[in-house]
Structures are given as structure tokens and as C-alpha cells.
Amino acid sequence: MKPGLYMETSVVSYLAARPSRDSILAGQQASTHRWWKEKRRNYEIFLSKLVWQEAAKGDKTAAERRLKLIRPFRWLQATAQVMKLARAMVVRKAVPPNAVDDAMHIALGAVYRMEFLLTWNFTHINNPATEELVREVCRQHGFHCPVICTPDQLLSV
């Protein structure tokens, strides 16, 4: 059985975006494409309505590219448990109030027992300053937080 992986919107955005002129972003895009080509089939990939909604925003052509990439994947539903856990992350200040969607991504991964949450969002999701608090909130609500990582980190797995 393949490990479950919740793919957050930033990964999809990097896959569909034009190559960046910024060397760091270009490297992240390159490793995302490499992971997509070489490793994605090693995982059972899930996303959510929230990922779909975020991917559908912005430039119409880019949005169409993003949605085409994620169309085949199954969705995790935002249940009452997911919303409760996301709210707890905001209340405990693991995620700021202006980043409720990011708390939802983490909660979806935890409630559905995903082994990995794949993201390039270092501000509120893959943030070493809040990682332990995020894990603690998940534990307090009876969930195991998925490994929050980038495509780059999963290239060697």
C-alpha cells in the first residue's frame, strides 16, 4: 500500500508556473518537476476542495493548467473534525488567524491520517518555528501530524 500524501496548492502552482527568474524559486520548481516525474507514483495523492479553489484563482490560463494537473486526484472532505482541529491551531497560535486556509490544509492531512503533507509554504505550514506547536495541537486532539515536507525532501525517499 502506498503512503498517503496530501498535496497543498503551492506544489501545484510550482508545477504549472512558468520558470522563475529567481534562482531559488527556479530550483524549487525544478525539484518539484523532478519529484512529479520520478516519485509521485510512489504515493496515494489526495487534495481537497480548498486546493481546487486556490488552484482555480488568478490568471485563467495558469488556473486551467493547475486544474488539469490535479483533476485525477481524490478529495478529502472538510469534516467537522477537520474544522475543529483547524480552529484549535488558530486558537493555540500555531497558525495565525489570517491563515485559516493553511490550518485547514494541516488539519486535513492530520484527520485523514496522511503520512505526508507536501508544500512549499514555509510561512504557515512548513515553518520550523511553529512545527512543534502544530504537532502538539494535533496530538491533543487525537491525531498524528503528517510529515510536512517539500518535494525536494521526498526526492531521496
C-alpha positions as CSV (number, residue, x, y, z in Angstrom):
1,M,0.0,0.0,0.0
2,K,1.3,3.4,-1.0
3,P,1.8,6.1,1.7
4,G,-0.9,8.8,1.7
5,L,0.2,12.3,0.7
6,Y,-1.9,15.4,0.9
7,M,-0.7,17.9,-1.8
8,E,-1.1,21.5,-0.9
9,T,-1.7,24.2,-3.5
10,S,1.8,25.6,-3.6
11,V,3.1,22.4,-5.1
12,V,0.5,22.5,-7.9
13,S,1.4,26.2,-8.5
14,Y,5.1,25.4,-8.9
15,L,4.3,22.6,-11.4
16,A,2.1,24.8,-13.6
17,A,4.1,28.1,-13.4
18,R,6.4,29.5,-16.0
19,P,10.0,29.1,-15.0
20,S,11.0,31.7,-12.5
21,R,13.9,34.1,-13.0
22,D,14.6,33.9,-9.2
23,S,17.3,31.3,-8.8
24,I,15.8,29.9,-5.5
25,L,12.3,29.6,-6.9
26,A,13.6,28.2,-10.2
27,G,15.4,25.5,-8.1
28,Q,12.3,24.7,-6.2
29,Q,10.3,24.5,-9.4
30,A,12.9,22.1,-10.9
31,S,12.8,19.8,-7.9
32,T,9.0,19.9,-7.9
33,H,9.0,18.8,-11.6
34,R,11.6,16.1,-10.8
35,W,9.5,14.8,-7.9
36,W,6.4,14.8,-10.1
37,K,8.1,12.9,-12.9
38,E,10.1,10.4,-10.8
39,K,8.3,9.9,-7.4
40,R,4.7,10.9,-7.5
41,R,3.6,7.4,-8.4
42,N,5.1,6.2,-5.1
43,Y,2.2,7.9,-3.2
44,E,-1.5,7.8,-3.0
45,I,-2.1,11.6,-3.6
46,F,-5.0,13.4,-2.1
47,L,-6.1,17.0,-2.2
48,S,-9.2,19.0,-1.1
49,K,-11.9,21.4,-2.4
50,L,-9.7,24.1,-0.8
51,V,-6.8,23.1,-3.0
52,W,-9.1,23.1,-6.0
53,Q,-10.5,26.6,-5.1
54,E,-7.0,28.0,-4.6
55,A,-5.7,26.5,-7.8
56,A,-8.7,28.0,-9.7
57,K,-7.7,31.6,-8.8
58,G,-5.7,34.0,-10.8
59,D,-4.7,34.0,-14.4
60,K,-7.2,31.9,-16.4
61,T,-4.6,30.1,-18.5
62,A,-2.5,29.3,-15.4
63,A,-5.5,28.2,-13.5
64,E,-6.5,25.8,-16.3
65,R,-3.0,24.3,-16.2
66,R,-3.2,23.8,-12.4
67,L,-6.7,22.3,-12.5
68,K,-5.7,19.9,-15.3
69,L,-2.8,18.6,-13.2
70,I,-4.9,17.9,-10.1
71,R,-8.1,16.6,-11.8
72,P,-7.3,12.9,-11.4
73,F,-6.8,13.0,-7.6
74,R,-9.3,12.2,-4.9
75,W,-10.5,14.8,-2.5
76,L,-10.5,14.8,1.3
77,Q,-13.6,16.4,2.8
78,A,-13.6,19.2,5.3
79,T,-15.5,17.5,8.0
80,A,-16.5,18.9,11.4
81,Q,-13.3,17.2,12.9
82,V,-11.1,19.0,10.3
83,M,-12.7,22.4,11.0
84,K,-12.4,21.8,14.8
85,L,-8.7,20.9,14.5
86,A,-8.0,23.9,12.2
87,R,-9.8,26.3,14.7
88,A,-7.7,24.8,17.5
89,M,-4.5,25.6,15.6
90,V,-5.6,29.2,15.2
91,V,-6.7,29.5,18.9
92,R,-3.3,28.0,20.1
93,K,-1.4,30.4,17.7
94,A,0.2,27.5,15.8
95,V,-1.2,29.3,12.7
96,P,-2.2,33.0,12.7
97,P,-5.9,34.0,12.3
98,N,-5.3,35.3,8.8
99,A,-4.1,31.8,7.6
100,V,-7.1,29.7,8.4
101,D,-6.8,28.0,5.0
102,D,-3.3,26.9,5.9
103,A,-4.6,25.5,9.2
104,M,-7.2,23.6,7.1
105,H,-4.5,22.1,5.0
106,I,-2.7,20.8,8.0
107,A,-5.9,19.6,9.7
108,L,-7.0,17.7,6.5
109,G,-3.7,15.9,6.5
110,A,-3.9,15.0,10.1
111,V,-7.5,14.0,10.4
112,Y,-7.2,11.7,7.3
113,R,-4.0,10.2,8.6
114,M,-1.9,11.2,5.7
115,E,1.8,10.2,6.1
116,F,3.0,13.3,4.2
117,L,1.8,16.9,3.6
118,L,3.6,18.2,0.6
119,T,4.1,22.0,0.4
120,W,6.3,24.9,-0.4
121,N,4.5,27.2,2.1
122,F,7.2,28.0,4.6
123,T,5.2,30.9,6.2
124,H,2.4,29.0,7.9
125,I,2.6,25.3,7.1
126,N,6.2,24.1,6.8
127,N,7.5,26.6,9.4
128,P,10.2,25.3,11.9
129,A,9.2,28.0,14.4
130,T,5.7,26.6,14.8
131,E,6.2,22.9,13.8
132,E,6.3,21.6,17.4
133,L,3.1,23.5,18.4
134,V,1.3,22.2,15.3
135,R,2.3,18.7,16.2
136,E,1.2,19.3,19.9
137,V,-2.2,20.6,18.8
138,C,-2.7,17.6,16.6
139,R,-1.7,15.2,19.4
140,Q,-4.0,16.9,21.9
141,H,-6.9,16.3,19.5
142,G,-6.0,12.7,19.0
143,F,-4.3,13.0,15.6
144,H,-0.8,12.4,14.3
145,C,0.5,15.3,12.3
146,P,1.8,14.2,8.9
147,V,5.4,14.8,8.0
148,I,5.3,18.3,6.5
149,C,7.9,18.5,3.7
150,T,8.8,19.8,0.3
151,P,9.1,17.8,-3.0
152,D,12.8,18.3,-2.7
153,Q,12.9,16.4,0.6
154,L,10.9,13.5,-0.9
155,L,13.3,13.0,-3.9
156,S,15.6,10.9,-1.8
157,V,12.9,8.7,-0.3
